[in-house]
């Protein structure tokens, strides 16, 4: 379990840096539409969906190759990824809190000057989830993360959203709306 999570987290952190630097340098230029409303983004296997604002895009294979869903609005530095872990790959008896701690500790250890807020409960796809908020500097970029964990059926699900710290207050609700919109069929 830990090896799979560590690989996932290492890849996520590398992708965070790439995505933030590409968007921040305006190398990736996206045309924002004036269109209002939301769109449904579905995983390639049809098992997972999230609802994204019309100005966001499918980021499949751009943020993390291990993610089952990826969405972004890179020009504004808004990102969400979803991971699924088979319960057989997780130590039996681990709680939401314990799994959240493993995931957050691994990401947190890669940050400089990291700060952690209080964990908060959430509901995702009718299931009880736990969300951690933490921030820190990575490669001279101040980033805020929201990481949620919940279980459904034979899976543990991890949903991660992030943005620049300077935009976190403005973007938190939108990013968490995308995170919490996850549905599993």
C-alpha positions in Angstrom: 0.0 0.0 0.0 2.6 2.5 1.0 4.8 1.8 -2.0 1.8 2.4 -4.4 0.9 5.6 -2.5 4.5 6.9 -2.5 4.7 6.3 -6.3 1.4 8.1 -6.8 2.5 11.0 -4.5 5.9 11.4 -6.1 4.3 11.5 -9.6 1.6 13.9 -8.3 4.2 16.3 -6.9 6.3 16.2 -10.1 3.1 16.9 -12.1 2.1 19.8 -9.7 5.4 21.5 -10.4 5.1 21.0 -14.1 1.5 22.1 -14.3 2.1 25.2 -12.1 5.2 26.2 -14.0 3.5 25.8 -17.4 0.4 27.7 -16.4 2.4 30.3 -14.5 4.7 31.0 -17.5 1.8 31.1 -19.9 3.4 28.4 -22.0 0.0 26.7 -22.1 -2.5 29.2 -23.4 -6.1 28.3 -23.0 -8.9 30.4 -24.3 -11.5 30.9 -21.6 -15.0 30.7 -22.8 -17.8 33.0 -21.7 -20.0 30.0 -21.5 -21.6 29.5 -18.1 -22.5 26.1 -16.6 -20.9 22.8 -15.9 -19.7 19.8 -17.7 -19.4 16.2 -16.7 -15.9 14.6 -17.0 -15.9 10.8 -17.1 -13.0 8.4 -16.6 -11.9 6.2 -19.5 -13.5 3.2 -17.9 -16.8 5.0 -17.3 -16.5 4.3 -13.5 -15.8 7.8 -12.2 -17.3 11.2 -13.0 -16.7 14.7 -11.7 -18.6 17.9 -12.5 -16.3 20.7 -13.8 -17.0 24.3 -14.7 -17.2 24.9 -18.4 -13.9 26.8 -18.2 -12.0 23.7 -16.9 -10.6 21.0 -19.2 -10.0 17.3 -19.1 -6.3 16.9 -18.1 -6.0 13.2 -18.8 -2.4 12.1 -18.8 -1.2 15.6 -18.1 -1.1 15.8 -14.3 -0.5 12.2 -13.1 -0.5 9.0 -15.1 -1.8 7.0 -12.1 -4.9 9.2 -11.7 -8.3 7.9 -12.8 -9.6 11.5 -13.4 -7.7 14.7 -13.9 -9.1 18.2 -14.5 -7.6 21.7 -14.6 -7.9 25.3 -15.5 -4.2 25.8 -15.9 -4.2 29.5 -16.8 -5.8 30.2 -13.4 -3.8 27.4 -11.6 -6.7 25.2 -10.5 -6.2 21.5 -10.5 -8.0 18.3 -9.3 -6.9 14.6 -9.6 -8.6 11.4 -8.4 -6.9 8.2 -7.4 -8.4 4.8 -6.6 -6.7 2.1 -4.4 -8.0 -1.4 -4.2 -8.8 -2.2 -0.5 -6.6 -5.3 -0.8 -3.6 -3.0 -1.3 -4.3 -1.1 1.9 -3.4 -2.5 5.3 -6.5 -4.1 6.7 -8.1 -2.1 9.5 -6.7 1.3 8.5 -9.1 4.1 9.2 -9.9 7.2 7.1 -7.7 9.2 9.5 -4.8 6.8 9.3 -4.8 6.7 5.5 -5.2 10.5 5.3 -2.1 10.8 7.6 0.0 8.5 5.3 -1.0 10.5 2.2 -0.6 13.9 3.7 2.7 13.1 5.5 4.3 12.0 2.3 3.2 15.1 0.4 3.9 17.4 3.3 7.5 16.1 3.6 8.2 17.4 0.1 7.2 21.0 1.0 9.4 23.7 2.6 7.8 25.8 5.3 4.7 23.6 5.3 1.7 24.4 7.4 -1.2 22.1 8.1 -4.8 23.2 9.0 -7.5 21.2 10.7 -9.0 18.1 9.0 -12.7 18.6 8.1 -15.4 16.1 7.3 -17.0 16.1 3.9 -19.5 14.0 1.9 -18.4 12.6 -1.4 -20.8 10.4 -3.4 -22.9 9.8 -0.3 -19.8 8.6 1.7 -18.1 10.1 4.7 -14.8 11.6 3.7 -12.1 13.4 5.6 -10.3 16.4 4.0 -6.9 17.8 5.0 -5.8 21.3 4.1 -2.1 22.0 4.0 0.3 24.4 2.2 4.0 24.9 1.6 6.6 26.0 -0.8 7.8 23.8 -3.6 10.4 25.1 -6.1 9.7 28.6 -4.9 5.9 28.3 -5.5 3.6 28.6 -2.5 0.9 26.0 -3.0 -2.3 25.1 -1.0 -3.6 21.5 -1.2 -6.9 19.9 -0.2 -6.7 16.1 0.1 -9.8 14.0 0.7 -10.0 10.3 1.4 -13.1 8.0 1.6 -14.0 4.4 0.9 -16.7 3.0 -1.4 -17.2 -0.6 -2.1 -13.9 -2.3 -2.5 -11.9 0.9 -3.0 -10.3 3.7 -1.1 -10.6 7.0 -3.1 -8.1 9.9 -2.8 -9.2 13.3 -4.3 -6.6 16.1 -4.4 -7.1 19.7 -5.4 -4.5 22.5 -5.4 -3.7 26.0 -6.4 -1.3 28.8 -5.7 -1.5 30.1 -2.1 -2.2 33.6 -3.3 -5.4 32.4 -5.0 -6.5 29.8 -2.4 -9.1 32.0 -0.7 -10.7 32.9 -4.0 -10.5 29.4 -5.6 -11.1 27.0 -2.6 -14.9 26.7 -3.0 -14.7 26.1 -6.7 -11.9 23.5 -6.4 -13.7 21.7 -3.5 -17.0 21.7 -5.5 -15.2 19.8 -8.2 -13.6 17.5 -5.7 -16.8 16.8 -3.8 -18.8 16.3 -7.1 -17.1 12.9 -7.6 -19.5 10.0 -8.4 -18.5 6.4 -8.7 -20.7 3.9 -10.5 
